Amino acid sequence: MKKGNPYGTHRVIEPKGVLPQPALKIDNTMELYDNEILIDVQTLNIDSASFTQIKDQAGGDVEKIKEIMKGIVAERGKHQNPVTGSGGMLIGTVEQIGPALEGKTDLKVGDKLATLVSLSLTPLVIDEILEVRPDIDQVDIKGKAILFESGIYAKLPDDIPENLALSVLDVAGAPAQTQKLVKEGDTVLVLGGGGKSGLLCLYEAKKKAGPTGKVICWAHREVSLKTVKELGLADVLIAGDATNAIEVYDKIMEATDGKLCDLVISCVSRPNCEMSAILAAKDEATVYFFSMATSFTKAALGAEGVGKDVNMIIGNGYTKGHAEVALQVLRESKGLRELFTKLYA
């Protein structure tokens, strides 16, 4: 059996010398290296920005969505959207474990797991797409995938249904980072607060900001705000276009008595929301761009252009303990669990 690099560089075909995530093409043959894990894939949870782009490109046609997804994997050896650069994650069953991982992993053949590394770096083969669920960005397939030695994962819990666990683990970094960033008494804005990651962020922000804080939910649709209101996840509810920076600024100025926000979290799955997040933040505040639709060039140059001294955080999908934080939200919040069960399970 061939020896592999812990970070999967042995799988990179083009260009040589880069890691699997930025690579244009990787080797997705399912012959195992000594430090890899072979997974029998059940479901792909496509990154929201990526699935939105694919759905738009396909005009909502399910067969075209399948064709686009298969084409991406055939060209790249992984599911990395060439427009957004993002992927998603998967759930499946451990089929084989390389001998070099003996004693280094708690996994065994037959374990059900969710990968917590992006599909944009995961060697993947799609033999057949069984079902596309466009409303929740999930796709059931027959296929295989490889998890590298450095790849993080979560064993699926016994107390939460698989698709429900998958739906929150896909965005586990968002509530976990929110938990770290929010301080008691903070004013927090969540752009795209009506979506999956946004709802989880609102929950953690409300919990951490406490009774002296203020949590603002910005959503595109009134129906999303109704859900947030019913769940008691925000103090202020605003409907509007998150790509309209001046509208966002004016409404947040009004909602905060001109003080703006200590923390802004962008969960909008469409592009061109960078300046809305930046303008809504106080000087020396923090802006957390969780959305993979973010252009970090636009954010950096845009903040400079309006003279905003803000700390901008790239939406790293990983922080220590993020899987447990996300799953714990479902255990703590009966309302969110019921909602997510209805939507995803």
Backbone torsions as a table, in degrees:
resi	resn	phi	psi	omega
1	MET	NA	135.8	-176.2
2	LYS	-73.7	147.0	178.2
3	LYS	-83.3	141.8	-178.8
4	GLY	-117.4	158.5	174.8
5	ASN	-81.0	142.0	-178.5
6	PRO	-56.0	-31.0	-177.0
7	TYR	-96.5	5.0	174.8
8	GLY	82.3	15.0	-177.8
9	THR	-66.3	-19.5	177.3
10	HIS	-66.2	-14.9	-179.9
11	ARG	-93.1	-9.2	-175.4
12	VAL	-74.9	127.1	177.2
13	ILE	-99.9	-44.2	-175.2
14	GLU	-151.5	133.3	-14.3
15	PRO	-80.2	151.3	178.4
16	LYS	-65.6	149.3	175.5
17	GLY	93.0	1.1	178.1
18	VAL	-113.5	166.7	176.0
19	LEU	-78.9	165.0	-175.5
20	PRO	-61.3	-30.9	-176.3
21	GLN	-67.5	-51.0	178.8
22	PRO	-78.2	-7.1	-179.2
23	ALA	-63.7	146.1	176.8
24	LEU	-78.4	-30.1	-179.6
25	LYS	-149.0	135.2	176.1
26	ILE	-125.8	161.6	-179.5
27	ASP	-78.6	115.2	179.6
28	ASN	-110.6	24.9	169.4
29	THR	-66.7	142.9	-172.3
30	MET	-94.3	21.2	171.7
31	GLU	-78.3	120.6	-168.8
32	LEU	-75.9	137.2	166.3
33	TYR	-84.9	168.0	-170.3
34	ASP	-67.9	-18.8	-176.4
35	ASN	-117.9	28.6	-179.2
36	GLU	-115.8	162.5	175.6
37	ILE	-120.0	128.4	178.1
38	LEU	-93.1	129.6	-176.5
39	ILE	-119.1	131.4	170.0
40	ASP	-85.1	110.3	-168.9
41	VAL	-83.0	137.9	177.5
42	GLN	-106.6	-49.4	-174.6
43	THR	-142.6	138.1	170.1
44	LEU	-101.9	132.4	171.7
45	ASN	-107.7	103.8	-174.1
46	ILE	-78.4	136.5	176.4
47	ASP	-50.0	139.0	-173.4
48	SER	-58.6	-44.8	179.4
49	ALA	-62.2	-40.8	-179.6
50	SER	-66.6	-47.5	-176.8
51	PHE	-67.2	-37.4	176.8
52	THR	-59.0	-44.3	-180.0
53	GLN	-64.8	-44.1	-179.5
54	ILE	-64.0	-43.4	179.8
55	LYS	-62.7	-41.9	177.7
56	ASP	-63.4	-44.1	-179.9
57	GLN	-61.9	-36.4	-178.4
58	ALA	-85.1	-2.3	-176.9
59	GLY	62.1	26.0	179.3
60	GLY	81.2	-2.9	-178.7
61	ASP	-75.1	121.1	-174.2
62	VAL	-62.8	-41.4	-179.8
63	GLU	-64.4	-35.9	176.9
64	LYS	-70.3	-35.9	175.4
65	ILE	-59.5	-45.9	177.8
66	LYS	-58.9	-45.4	-178.4
67	GLU	-61.6	-43.7	179.9
68	ILE	-64.4	-45.0	-179.3
69	MET	-62.4	-45.8	178.4
70	LYS	-62.1	-37.8	179.2
71	GLY	-64.3	-40.1	178.2
72	ILE	-61.0	-47.6	-177.8
73	VAL	-67.5	-38.9	178.9
74	ALA	-63.2	-37.4	-177.4
75	GLU	-79.6	-38.5	-170.1
76	ARG	-108.2	-17.4	-176.1
77	GLY	79.5	6.4	-177.9
78	LYS	-157.9	164.0	178.0
79	HIS	-96.7	84.0	177.5
80	GLN	-120.1	108.6	-178.8
81	ASN	-58.7	121.7	-177.0
82	PRO	-68.6	-16.8	179.1
83	VAL	-87.5	-51.2	-176.9
84	THR	-90.0	-21.7	-177.6
85	GLY	78.8	-1.5	-174.0
86	SER	-102.7	172.5	-174.6
87	GLY	-129.6	-82.0	-173.5
88	GLY	140.3	-151.2	175.8
89	MET	-154.0	-178.0	-173.0
90	LEU	-142.6	162.5	165.1
91	ILE	-122.0	149.7	179.9
92	GLY	-173.4	-168.2	-175.8
93	THR	-119.2	135.8	178.1
94	VAL	-66.6	122.5	-178.4
95	GLU	-103.2	-34.4	-178.3
96	GLN	-156.6	144.7	-180.0
97	ILE	-124.9	128.4	-179.7
98	GLY	-63.1	145.5	-175.6
99	PRO	-62.9	-26.7	-179.9
100	ALA	-68.9	-14.4	-179.7
101	LEU	-93.8	1.9	179.3
102	GLU	-60.1	124.2	-178.5
103	GLY	83.6	-6.7	-179.1
104	LYS	-103.7	-9.0	-178.3
105	THR	-134.1	150.5	176.8
106	ASP	-92.3	5.4	-179.9
107	LEU	-82.0	152.7	171.7
108	LYS	-138.7	160.1	-179.7
109	VAL	-57.0	132.3	-179.5
110	GLY	101.1	-13.2	179.0
111	ASP	-68.7	140.0	172.3
112	LYS	-89.5	132.0	-178.8
113	LEU	-142.5	162.8	169.0
114	ALA	-115.6	128.8	175.3
115	THR	-76.7	138.7	180.0
116	LEU	-110.1	18.8	170.6
117	VAL	-111.6	155.2	-172.0
118	SER	-70.3	146.6	170.6
119	LEU	-63.0	-15.8	-179.7
120	SER	-71.7	-5.1	175.1
121	LEU	-130.4	3.2	-172.8
122	THR	-96.9	117.2	174.3
123	PRO	-56.7	128.2	-170.9
124	LEU	-141.7	140.9	171.0
125	VAL	-125.2	128.1	174.5
126	ILE	-107.5	109.1	177.0
127	ASP	-80.1	-37.6	-178.7
128	GLU	-158.4	139.0	172.4
129	ILE	-97.1	116.4	-173.6
130	LEU	-85.7	-41.1	-177.3
131	GLU	-155.4	139.6	174.2
132	VAL	-113.6	127.6	177.0
133	ARG	-114.2	85.4	-171.2
134	PRO	-60.3	-30.2	-176.4
135	ASP	-70.3	-20.5	-177.0
136	ILE	-125.6	11.0	174.0
137	ASP	64.3	24.3	-178.1
138	GLN	-111.8	144.9	-177.8
139	VAL	-136.9	121.3	175.9
140	ASP	-86.2	134.1	-177.6
141	ILE	-137.4	164.9	158.9
142	LYS	-103.4	122.8	-177.8
143	GLY	-179.9	-178.9	-179.0
144	LYS	-132.5	157.6	176.9
145	ALA	-147.5	162.8	179.4
146	ILE	-116.8	132.6	171.8
147	LEU	-107.9	125.2	-179.0
148	PHE	-74.7	165.2	179.0
149	GLU	-56.4	-36.8	-178.9
150	SER	-83.3	-5.1	-174.6
151	GLY	-71.5	135.1	178.7
152	ILE	-94.1	155.7	-174.9
153	TYR	-156.1	168.6	173.4
154	ALA	-134.5	130.3	171.1
155	LYS	-67.4	137.8	-177.7
156	LEU	-68.7	132.3	-176.3
157	PRO	-73.5	155.7	-179.6
158	ASP	-78.0	-23.5	-172.3
159	ASP	-96.1	4.0	-178.9
160	ILE	-134.1	127.6	179.5
161	PRO	-56.6	150.4	-172.3
162	GLU	-56.6	-52.0	-177.4
163	ASN	-65.1	-31.7	177.2
164	LEU	-68.2	-45.3	177.5
165	ALA	-61.9	-42.0	180.0
166	LEU	-60.4	-41.6	-175.9
167	SER	-63.4	-36.2	-179.5
168	VAL	-88.1	-32.4	179.2
169	LEU	-65.9	-27.7	177.9
170	ASP	-60.6	-29.0	-178.1
171	VAL	-120.8	26.8	-173.1
172	ALA	-59.1	-29.8	-179.6
173	GLY	-63.3	-29.8	-174.4
174	ALA	-66.6	-56.4	179.2
175	PRO	-66.6	-32.9	-179.5
176	ALA	-68.2	-42.5	176.6
177	GLN	-66.4	-38.0	177.6
178	THR	-60.4	-43.9	178.5
179	GLN	-57.9	-37.0	179.6
180	LYS	-75.1	-33.4	-170.2
181	LEU	-87.6	-32.6	-174.1
182	VAL	-79.0	134.2	175.4
183	LYS	-113.7	156.1	179.8
184	GLU	-57.1	132.5	179.0
185	GLY	88.6	-3.0	-178.4
186	ASP	-68.5	150.7	166.3
187	THR	-98.2	120.2	-172.8
188	VAL	-122.8	130.7	173.9
189	LEU	-110.5	130.2	172.6
190	VAL	-112.7	108.3	173.9
191	LEU	-80.0	131.0	-173.5
192	GLY	77.2	35.2	-175.0
193	GLY	-70.8	-12.4	-179.9
194	GLY	-86.9	-7.9	179.9
195	GLY	-86.8	-179.0	-174.8
196	LYS	-60.5	-54.7	-179.7
197	SER	-66.3	-36.8	-179.9
198	GLY	-61.7	-42.5	179.5
199	LEU	-63.1	-41.7	178.8
200	LEU	-65.7	-39.2	177.6
201	CYS	-65.4	-42.3	178.2
202	LEU	-58.8	-42.5	-179.2
203	TYR	-60.2	-48.8	-178.6
204	GLU	-68.4	-37.7	-179.7
205	ALA	-64.6	-43.0	-179.7
206	LYS	-63.8	-39.5	-178.9
207	LYS	-67.6	-43.1	-175.3
208	LYS	-80.6	-37.0	-178.1
209	ALA	-69.6	-30.3	174.9
210	GLY	73.2	-174.6	-175.7
211	PRO	-65.4	-22.2	179.4
212	THR	-89.7	-6.3	179.5
213	GLY	-91.4	176.3	177.4
214	LYS	-137.6	123.8	179.4
215	VAL	-112.2	124.3	-176.8
216	ILE	-111.9	127.8	175.7
217	CYS	-105.2	123.9	173.7
218	TRP	-110.1	122.1	178.9
219	ALA	-135.0	157.2	-177.4
220	HIS	-77.2	-34.4	-173.1
221	ARG	-113.7	142.8	178.7
222	GLU	-63.0	-33.8	-179.0
223	VAL	-63.8	-33.2	177.1
224	SER	-67.5	-40.5	178.7
225	LEU	-65.2	-34.6	177.6
226	LYS	-61.3	-42.3	178.2
227	THR	-63.1	-45.3	179.9
228	VAL	-61.5	-41.3	179.3
229	LYS	-63.8	-45.1	-179.7
230	GLU	-61.7	-33.7	-179.7
231	LEU	-85.1	-9.0	178.8
232	GLY	67.0	37.1	-173.5
233	LEU	-94.3	-6.5	-177.1
234	ALA	-147.2	154.2	177.1
235	ASP	-90.2	-30.1	-179.3
236	VAL	-129.9	133.8	-178.2
237	LEU	-119.9	125.1	-178.3
238	ILE	-132.4	129.8	174.4
239	ALA	-101.7	138.0	179.1
240	GLY	174.9	-178.8	-178.7
241	ASP	-92.5	112.0	-176.7
242	ALA	-70.2	-11.0	176.6
243	THR	-86.2	-9.0	-179.7
244	ASN	-94.2	92.9	-171.8
245	ALA	-62.0	-38.2	-178.1
246	ILE	-70.3	-39.7	176.3
247	GLU	-61.3	-44.4	179.3
248	VAL	-62.0	-48.0	-179.3
249	TYR	-57.8	-48.4	-177.4
250	ASP	-62.1	-43.4	-177.0
251	LYS	-71.9	-33.9	178.1
252	ILE	-74.6	-35.7	172.9
253	MET	-57.6	-43.8	179.9
254	GLU	-66.2	-42.3	-176.2
255	ALA	-71.1	-22.1	-176.1
256	THR	-113.5	13.6	-178.0
257	ASP	55.8	38.3	176.1
258	GLY	80.4	5.3	-176.0
259	LYS	-90.5	-20.6	-176.6
260	LEU	64.2	-166.0	-166.0
261	CYS	-112.8	147.8	175.1
262	ASP	-77.2	-30.9	-179.5
263	LEU	-144.2	132.3	173.4
264	VAL	-121.2	130.2	179.1
265	ILE	-116.7	122.1	-179.8
266	SER	-101.8	113.5	178.8
267	CYS	-115.8	13.5	-176.6
268	VAL	-72.2	131.9	-174.1
269	SER	-88.7	8.7	176.7
270	ARG	-115.7	156.3	-177.3
271	PRO	-74.1	172.0	172.5
272	ASN	71.6	35.2	175.4
273	CYS	-111.4	6.5	-174.2
274	GLU	-60.8	-48.3	-174.8
275	MET	-71.6	-27.5	175.3
276	SER	-61.9	-44.6	179.9
277	ALA	-66.3	-41.1	-176.4
278	ILE	-69.2	-44.4	-178.1
279	LEU	-68.3	-25.5	-179.0
280	ALA	-79.4	-9.1	-176.1
281	ALA	-95.6	144.8	171.9
282	LYS	-65.4	161.4	168.2
283	ASP	-61.1	137.7	-179.5
284	GLU	67.8	13.4	172.5
285	ALA	-81.2	-179.0	-179.6
286	THR	-115.1	136.2	172.9
287	VAL	-118.2	121.0	-178.7
288	TYR	-107.2	108.0	-179.7
289	PHE	-89.7	88.6	178.7
290	PHE	-75.9	-33.1	-175.1
291	SER	-64.5	133.6	176.2
292	MET	-80.5	0.8	172.5
293	ALA	-83.3	-2.9	-178.1
294	THR	-70.0	135.9	167.7
295	SER	-96.2	112.6	-177.8
296	PHE	-74.0	-20.5	171.3
297	THR	-67.0	-47.3	178.3
298	LYS	-61.1	-39.1	-178.7
299	ALA	-66.1	-47.5	-177.2
300	ALA	-65.6	-49.7	-178.3
301	LEU	-72.3	-31.9	179.1
302	GLY	-67.4	-42.8	177.7
303	ALA	-63.1	-41.2	177.1
304	GLU	-62.0	-41.2	-175.3
305	GLY	-66.1	-27.2	178.9
306	VAL	-105.8	8.4	176.8
307	GLY	65.9	39.7	-179.9
308	LYS	-101.0	120.3	176.0
309	ASP	-94.5	87.9	-179.6
310	VAL	-125.2	150.8	175.3
311	ASN	-87.5	117.1	-176.3
312	MET	-108.1	127.9	-176.8
313	ILE	-111.2	126.5	174.0
314	ILE	-69.6	140.7	-175.9
315	GLY	-71.9	67.8	174.9
316	ASN	-60.3	119.6	-178.2
317	GLY	-72.5	-1.4	-177.9
318	TYR	-124.6	132.2	165.0
319	THR	-145.9	152.4	-173.7
320	LYS	-55.9	130.6	177.2
321	GLY	78.3	12.4	-172.8
322	HIS	-64.9	-34.8	-179.6
323	ALA	-64.0	-45.3	-178.9
324	GLU	-66.9	-37.2	177.4
325	VAL	-60.3	-46.8	-177.3
326	ALA	-65.1	-44.2	179.9
327	LEU	-67.4	-33.4	-179.8
328	GLN	-65.1	-31.3	176.6
329	VAL	-57.8	-43.4	179.8
330	LEU	-66.4	-30.4	178.5
331	ARG	-75.3	-33.0	-176.5
332	GLU	-84.1	-36.8	-172.2
333	SER	-104.8	104.4	178.8
334	LYS	-61.9	-40.3	-178.0
335	GLY	-63.7	-46.5	179.1
336	LEU	-66.6	-38.5	179.6
337	ARG	-63.7	-42.7	178.9
338	GLU	-63.6	-42.0	179.2
339	LEU	-64.1	-49.2	-178.2
340	PHE	-66.6	-33.7	176.6
341	THR	-63.5	-43.7	178.5
342	LYS	-62.5	-40.5	-175.2
343	LEU	-81.0	-39.3	-166.5
344	TYR	-117.1	-23.1	-173.5
345	ALA	-105.0	NA	NA
